[in-house]
């Protein structure tokens, strides 16, 4: 999906389906949009705005409206491929000094095992995750078996962006939990992945799964199966990040999320989202989003 496709789907399909209509609940909204196949980001943009309005109408913080129970959420950071291992180590050090509770690095062929080896040499005990963004195939199983020895929290989306079957085969060969991201487009994909044994952790990105209602359903499924979930980021503005904070306050979000990133020089919310020295973010307590747009 792109900004242009989202605009097209919202303008020509989503808005005509709801404009001037009485919508009783987020579930009712999702049902009205069900005939539109795919386009979860376009749906999420409207659905998340509906949640904000609903929470304001009810006089509740968005987190409470969604069903959250936490007043603080744990923040991690995602660090992209760097120009050198030295630069990567400096970035990790800075993130740790800022209180981040988990470090995630991106990996790709030729930037994987040796990089993790050097990180573990400098930071032997930090919570560490690697994210492959679907850059590998089953032919690379030996790479992941080598990564298995570095005490990683998880290996995120190593294989195809829409795959479940090959991930199940890879998970059987590893002790490190696999985490699925791109492959999980909603609660039904999560059910299939867990039934197949494709992963042991799921990354919930609110936009990717179609909004807060579907994110909550996915969370409830994983909670019932004792599968940890955490909140991923799509390089959101503060508006999107505020929704991430709300969903991360749900009981089953037990792992630090990608909530510590500041992506824009000038954001569109006040006050800014801040990570404290313990690597936590306060969940807003005022009605709705909790931030002024």
TILO-99709 format. One record per residue (C-alpha): x, y, z; residue number from 1; residue in three letters. Coordinates in steps of 0.1 Angstrom, whole numbers, plus 5000, padded with zeros to 4 digits. Last residue first. Layout:
TILO-99709
+------+------+------+-----+-----+
|   c1 |   c2 |   c3 |   n | res |
+------+------+------+-----+-----+
|    X |    Y |    Z | NUM | ALA |
...
+------+------+------+-----+-----+
***
This chain:
TILO-99709
+------+------+------+-----+-----+
|   c1 |   c2 |   c3 |   n | res |
+------+------+------+-----+-----+
| 4970 | 5173 | 5172 | 293 | UNK |
| 4967 | 5175 | 5209 | 292 | UNK |
| 4977 | 5143 | 5227 | 291 | UNK |
| 4958 | 5118 | 5248 | 290 | UNK |
| 4942 | 5100 | 5219 | 289 | UNK |
| 4908 | 5101 | 5235 | 288 | UNK |
| 4901 | 5113 | 5270 | 287 | UNK |
| 4930 | 5121 | 5294 | 286 | UNK |
| 4951 | 5094 | 5310 | 285 | UNK |
| 4979 | 5091 | 5285 | 284 | UNK |
| 5001 | 5059 | 5288 | 283 | UNK |
| 5035 | 5069 | 5302 | 282 | UNK |
| 5064 | 5056 | 5282 | 281 | UNK |
| 5091 | 5034 | 5296 | 280 | UNK |
| 5128 | 5028 | 5290 | 279 | UNK |
| 5138 | 5033 | 5326 | 278 | UNK |
| 5153 | 5067 | 5318 | 277 | UNK |
| 5119 | 5079 | 5305 | 276 | UNK |
| 5108 | 5077 | 5269 | 275 | UNK |
| 5089 | 5108 | 5257 | 274 | UNK |
| 5061 | 5113 | 5233 | 273 | UNK |
| 5059 | 5150 | 5224 | 272 | UNK |
| 5032 | 5172 | 5240 | 271 | UNK |
| 5017 | 5180 | 5216 | 270 | UNK |
| 5013 | 5162 | 5183 | 269 | UNK |
| 5022 | 5169 | 5146 | 268 | UNK |
| 5059 | 5160 | 5147 | 267 | UNK |
| 5089 | 5182 | 5137 | 266 | UNK |
| 5122 | 5165 | 5130 | 265 | UNK |
| 5103 | 5133 | 5124 | 264 | UNK |
| 5111 | 5097 | 5132 | 263 | UNK |
| 5115 | 5097 | 5170 | 262 | UNK |
| 5117 | 5060 | 5178 | 261 | UNK |
| 5112 | 5046 | 5213 | 260 | UNK |
| 5079 | 5028 | 5207 | 259 | UNK |
| 5091 | 4998 | 5188 | 258 | UNK |
| 5076 | 4975 | 5214 | 257 | UNK |
| 5090 | 4960 | 5246 | 256 | UNK |
| 5076 | 4924 | 5252 | 255 | UNK |
| 5046 | 4916 | 5273 | 254 | UNK |
| 5018 | 4929 | 5251 | 253 | UNK |
| 4993 | 4904 | 5264 | 252 | UNK |
| 4977 | 4927 | 5290 | 251 | UNK |
| 4968 | 4955 | 5266 | 250 | UNK |
| 4987 | 4988 | 5272 | 249 | UNK |
| 5006 | 4982 | 5239 | 248 | UNK |
| 4973 | 4990 | 5221 | 247 | UNK |
| 4972 | 5025 | 5236 | 246 | UNK |
| 5009 | 5032 | 5230 | 245 | UNK |
| 5005 | 5021 | 5193 | 244 | UNK |
| 4975 | 5045 | 5190 | 243 | UNK |
| 4997 | 5073 | 5202 | 242 | UNK |
| 5024 | 5062 | 5177 | 241 | UNK |
| 5000 | 5067 | 5149 | 240 | UNK |
| 4992 | 5102 | 5159 | 239 | UNK |
| 5029 | 5109 | 5167 | 238 | UNK |
| 5037 | 5103 | 5131 | 237 | UNK |
| 5043 | 5067 | 5122 | 236 | UNK |
| 5075 | 5050 | 5110 | 235 | UNK |
| 5056 | 5017 | 5106 | 234 | UNK |
| 5062 | 5005 | 5142 | 233 | UNK |
| 5058 | 4972 | 5159 | 232 | UNK |
| 5038 | 4964 | 5191 | 231 | UNK |
| 5046 | 4932 | 5209 | 230 | UNK |
| 5030 | 4898 | 5213 | 229 | UNK |
| 5037 | 4868 | 5235 | 228 | UNK |
| 5019 | 4835 | 5228 | 227 | UNK |
| 5000 | 4821 | 5258 | 226 | UNK |
| 4973 | 4806 | 5236 | 225 | UNK |
| 4945 | 4826 | 5250 | 224 | UNK |
| 4968 | 4857 | 5250 | 223 | UNK |
| 4976 | 4851 | 5213 | 222 | UNK |
| 4939 | 4850 | 5203 | 221 | UNK |
| 4931 | 4881 | 5225 | 220 | UNK |
| 4960 | 4900 | 5209 | 219 | UNK |
| 4948 | 4892 | 5174 | 218 | UNK |
| 4913 | 4904 | 5184 | 217 | UNK |
| 4927 | 4936 | 5199 | 216 | UNK |
| 4948 | 4943 | 5167 | 215 | UNK |
| 4916 | 4937 | 5147 | 214 | UNK |
| 4897 | 4963 | 5166 | 213 | UNK |
| 4927 | 4987 | 5167 | 212 | UNK |
| 4932 | 4990 | 5130 | 211 | UNK |
| 4935 | 4970 | 5098 | 210 | UNK |
| 4962 | 4944 | 5106 | 209 | UNK |
| 4991 | 4963 | 5090 | 208 | UNK |
| 4980 | 4996 | 5105 | 207 | UNK |
| 4981 | 4983 | 5141 | 206 | UNK |
| 5014 | 4965 | 5138 | 205 | UNK |
| 5013 | 4934 | 5160 | 204 | UNK |
| 5046 | 4915 | 5160 | 203 | UNK |
| 5039 | 4878 | 5169 | 202 | UNK |
| 5059 | 4854 | 5189 | 201 | UNK |
| 5063 | 4816 | 5188 | 200 | UNK |
| 5063 | 4812 | 5151 | 199 | UNK |
| 5053 | 4790 | 5122 | 198 | UNK |
| 5039 | 4762 | 5144 | 197 | UNK |
| 5012 | 4754 | 5118 | 196 | UNK |
| 4983 | 4761 | 5142 | 195 | UNK |
| 5001 | 4792 | 5154 | 194 | UNK |
| 5005 | 4805 | 5119 | 193 | UNK |
| 4969 | 4797 | 5110 | 192 | UNK |
| 4956 | 4815 | 5140 | 191 | UNK |
| 4978 | 4845 | 5133 | 190 | UNK |
| 4966 | 4846 | 5097 | 189 | UNK |
| 4930 | 4846 | 5110 | 188 | UNK |
| 4937 | 4874 | 5134 | 187 | UNK |
| 4950 | 4898 | 5107 | 186 | UNK |
| 4977 | 4905 | 5081 | 185 | UNK |
| 5003 | 4883 | 5098 | 184 | UNK |
| 5029 | 4874 | 5072 | 183 | UNK |
| 5046 | 4909 | 5074 | 182 | UNK |
| 5054 | 4904 | 5111 | 181 | UNK |
| 5062 | 4869 | 5123 | 180 | UNK |
| 5085 | 4862 | 5152 | 179 | UNK |
| 5107 | 4831 | 5153 | 178 | UNK |
| 5117 | 4818 | 5187 | 177 | UNK |
| 5153 | 4807 | 5191 | 176 | UNK |
| 5156 | 4769 | 5196 | 175 | UNK |
| 5158 | 4764 | 5158 | 174 | UNK |
| 5151 | 4736 | 5133 | 173 | UNK |
| 5114 | 4733 | 5140 | 172 | UNK |
| 5111 | 4771 | 5135 | 171 | UNK |
| 5125 | 4767 | 5100 | 170 | UNK |
| 5099 | 4742 | 5089 | 169 | UNK |
| 5071 | 4764 | 5103 | 168 | UNK |
| 5086 | 4794 | 5086 | 167 | UNK |
| 5084 | 4776 | 5053 | 166 | UNK |
| 5047 | 4771 | 5057 | 165 | UNK |
| 5036 | 4806 | 5069 | 164 | UNK |
| 5048 | 4828 | 5040 | 163 | UNK |
| 5035 | 4862 | 5029 | 162 | UNK |
| 5067 | 4883 | 5034 | 161 | UNK |
| 5089 | 4853 | 5026 | 160 | UNK |
| 5115 | 4842 | 5052 | 159 | UNK |
| 5134 | 4857 | 5082 | 158 | UNK |
| 5103 | 4875 | 5096 | 157 | UNK |
| 5118 | 4884 | 5131 | 156 | UNK |
| 5144 | 4863 | 5149 | 155 | UNK |
| 5137 | 4863 | 5186 | 154 | UNK |
| 5150 | 4872 | 5220 | 153 | UNK |
| 5185 | 4862 | 5209 | 152 | UNK |
| 5208 | 4842 | 5230 | 151 | UNK |
| 5237 | 4841 | 5205 | 150 | UNK |
| 5238 | 4804 | 5197 | 149 | UNK |
| 5208 | 4803 | 5174 | 148 | UNK |
| 5225 | 4828 | 5151 | 147 | UNK |
| 5246 | 4799 | 5138 | 146 | UNK |
| 5214 | 4778 | 5132 | 145 | UNK |
| 5200 | 4808 | 5114 | 144 | UNK |
| 5228 | 4810 | 5090 | 143 | UNK |
| 5227 | 4773 | 5084 | 142 | UNK |
| 5190 | 4776 | 5074 | 141 | UNK |
| 5199 | 4798 | 5045 | 140 | UNK |
| 5184 | 4775 | 5018 | 139 | UNK |
| 5151 | 4780 | 5036 | 138 | UNK |
| 5150 | 4815 | 5022 | 137 | UNK |
| 5163 | 4849 | 5033 | 136 | UNK |
| 5155 | 4886 | 5031 | 135 | UNK |
| 5119 | 4885 | 5046 | 134 | UNK |
| 5124 | 4917 | 5067 | 133 | UNK |
| 5154 | 4901 | 5085 | 132 | UNK |
| 5148 | 4915 | 5120 | 131 | UNK |
| 5172 | 4906 | 5147 | 130 | UNK |
| 5164 | 4909 | 5184 | 129 | UNK |
| 5186 | 4916 | 5214 | 128 | UNK |
| 5179 | 4919 | 5251 | 127 | UNK |
| 5213 | 4930 | 5264 | 126 | UNK |
| 5236 | 4904 | 5281 | 125 | UNK |
| 5268 | 4901 | 5260 | 124 | UNK |
| 5270 | 4937 | 5249 | 123 | UNK |
| 5304 | 4943 | 5234 | 122 | UNK |
| 5312 | 4907 | 5223 | 121 | UNK |
| 5275 | 4901 | 5217 | 120 | UNK |
| 5274 | 4929 | 5193 | 119 | UNK |
| 5304 | 4916 | 5175 | 118 | UNK |
| 5289 | 4881 | 5171 | 117 | UNK |
| 5256 | 4897 | 5159 | 116 | UNK |
| 5274 | 4915 | 5131 | 115 | UNK |
| 5294 | 4884 | 5122 | 114 | UNK |
| 5261 | 4864 | 5119 | 113 | UNK |
| 5241 | 4889 | 5099 | 112 | UNK |
| 5252 | 4915 | 5074 | 111 | UNK |
| 5263 | 4893 | 5045 | 110 | UNK |
| 5227 | 4884 | 5037 | 109 | UNK |
| 5204 | 4908 | 5055 | 108 | UNK |
| 5200 | 4919 | 5092 | 107 | UNK |
| 5181 | 4947 | 5108 | 106 | UNK |
| 5188 | 4953 | 5145 | 105 | UNK |
| 5165 | 4953 | 5175 | 104 | UNK |
| 5176 | 4965 | 5209 | 103 | UNK |
| 5153 | 4961 | 5239 | 102 | UNK |
| 5147 | 4981 | 5271 | 101 | UNK |
| 5156 | 5015 | 5257 | 100 | UNK |
| 5169 | 5037 | 5285 |  99 | UNK |
| 5185 | 5065 | 5266 |  98 | UNK |
| 5219 | 5052 | 5275 |  97 | UNK |
| 5209 | 5019 | 5259 |  96 | UNK |
| 5200 | 5037 | 5227 |  95 | UNK |
| 5233 | 5056 | 5226 |  94 | UNK |
| 5253 | 5023 | 5231 |  93 | UNK |
| 5233 | 5006 | 5203 |  92 | UNK |
| 5240 | 5035 | 5180 |  91 | UNK |
| 5277 | 5034 | 5188 |  90 | UNK |
| 5278 | 4996 | 5182 |  89 | UNK |
| 5261 | 5002 | 5148 |  88 | UNK |
| 5287 | 5028 | 5138 |  87 | UNK |
| 5315 | 5004 | 5147 |  86 | UNK |
| 5298 | 4976 | 5127 |  85 | UNK |
| 5299 | 4998 | 5097 |  84 | UNK |
| 5277 | 5019 | 5074 |  83 | UNK |
| 5246 | 5009 | 5094 |  82 | UNK |
| 5217 | 4985 | 5087 |  81 | UNK |
| 5187 | 4998 | 5106 |  80 | UNK |
| 5182 | 5001 | 5143 |  79 | UNK |
| 5149 | 4994 | 5159 |  78 | UNK |
| 5143 | 5006 | 5194 |  77 | UNK |
| 5125 | 4993 | 5225 |  76 | UNK |
| 5099 | 5008 | 5247 |  75 | UNK |
| 5081 | 4994 | 5277 |  74 | UNK |
| 5045 | 5006 | 5284 |  73 | UNK |
| 5032 | 5026 | 5314 |  72 | UNK |
| 4997 | 5030 | 5328 |  71 | UNK |
| 4988 | 4994 | 5320 |  70 | UNK |
| 4953 | 4979 | 5318 |  69 | UNK |
| 4942 | 4983 | 5282 |  68 | UNK |
| 4908 | 4974 | 5270 |  67 | UNK |
| 4905 | 4995 | 5238 |  66 | UNK |
| 4884 | 5022 | 5255 |  65 | UNK |
| 4909 | 5022 | 5284 |  64 | UNK |
| 4939 | 5028 | 5261 |  63 | UNK |
| 4920 | 5055 | 5242 |  62 | UNK |
| 4915 | 5074 | 5275 |  61 | UNK |
| 4878 | 5076 | 5284 |  60 | UNK |
| 4853 | 5104 | 5283 |  59 | UNK |
| 4829 | 5082 | 5264 |  58 | UNK |
| 4826 | 5107 | 5235 |  57 | UNK |
| 4864 | 5112 | 5236 |  56 | UNK |
| 4869 | 5074 | 5234 |  55 | UNK |
| 4845 | 5072 | 5205 |  54 | UNK |
| 4862 | 5100 | 5186 |  53 | UNK |
| 4897 | 5084 | 5190 |  52 | UNK |
| 4883 | 5050 | 5181 |  51 | UNK |
| 4868 | 5064 | 5149 |  50 | UNK |
| 4901 | 5080 | 5140 |  49 | UNK |
| 4917 | 5045 | 5144 |  48 | UNK |
| 4891 | 5030 | 5120 |  47 | UNK |
| 4896 | 5057 | 5093 |  46 | UNK |
| 4934 | 5053 | 5091 |  45 | UNK |
| 4931 | 5015 | 5097 |  44 | UNK |
| 4909 | 5009 | 5066 |  43 | UNK |
| 4935 | 5025 | 5043 |  42 | UNK |
| 4962 | 5006 | 5060 |  41 | UNK |
| 4943 | 4973 | 5057 |  40 | UNK |
| 4938 | 4976 | 5020 |  39 | UNK |
| 4927 | 4940 | 5017 |  38 | UNK |
| 4893 | 4932 | 5003 |  37 | UNK |
| 4866 | 4958 | 5007 |  36 | UNK |
| 4834 | 4938 | 5015 |  35 | UNK |
| 4845 | 4939 | 5052 |  34 | UNK |
| 4842 | 4977 | 5055 |  33 | UNK |
| 4807 | 4977 | 5070 |  32 | UNK |
| 4817 | 4949 | 5093 |  31 | UNK |
| 4848 | 4968 | 5105 |  30 | UNK |
| 4826 | 4998 | 5113 |  29 | UNK |
| 4801 | 4977 | 5133 |  28 | UNK |
| 4830 | 4962 | 5152 |  27 | UNK |
| 4843 | 4997 | 5160 |  26 | UNK |
| 4809 | 5005 | 5174 |  25 | UNK |
| 4774 | 5019 | 5166 |  24 | UNK |
| 4780 | 5035 | 5132 |  23 | UNK |
| 4751 | 5056 | 5120 |  22 | UNK |
| 4755 | 5065 | 5084 |  21 | UNK |
| 4761 | 5100 | 5069 |  20 | UNK |
| 4795 | 5089 | 5054 |  19 | UNK |
| 4801 | 5052 | 5061 |  18 | UNK |
| 4803 | 5032 | 5029 |  17 | UNK |
| 4809 | 5063 | 5007 |  16 | UNK |
| 4840 | 5071 | 5028 |  15 | UNK |
| 4855 | 5036 | 5025 |  14 | UNK |
| 4851 | 5031 | 4988 |  13 | UNK |
| 4861 | 5060 | 4965 |  12 | UNK |
| 4878 | 5084 | 4989 |  11 | UNK |
| 4893 | 5058 | 5013 |  10 | UNK |
| 4904 | 5034 | 4987 |   9 | UNK |
| 4919 | 5061 | 4965 |   8 | UNK |
| 4936 | 5079 | 4994 |   7 | UNK |
| 4951 | 5046 | 5006 |   6 | UNK |
| 4964 | 5038 | 4971 |   5 | UNK |
| 4981 | 5072 | 4969 |   4 | UNK |
| 4997 | 5070 | 5003 |   3 | UNK |
| 5010 | 5036 | 4994 |   2 | UNK |
| 5000 | 5000 | 5000 |   1 | UNK |
+------+------+------+-----+-----+
***
